[in-house]
């Protein structure tokens, strides 16, 4: 949750509308489906396994592409991806 909150704050500080889906009662698949239904253009997926590897996953809704990036430069990479979408 610490990494999610760090990225959330960084995105919010840069004027990016952001939502953390921290629902415990739902499976990841339900969360991904809900994000697609809402129409989020970018999903940042942060999980225990990825964090252990120092990685997070980005899913671009328009292309369906999934990108793994380092947690070290995650905020800068996400901002770069978002600027390419606007």
Beta strands, then each sheet from edge to edge (+ up, - down):
strand 1: 42-45
strand 2: 55-60
strand 3: 66-70
sheet 1: 1+ 2- 3+
end
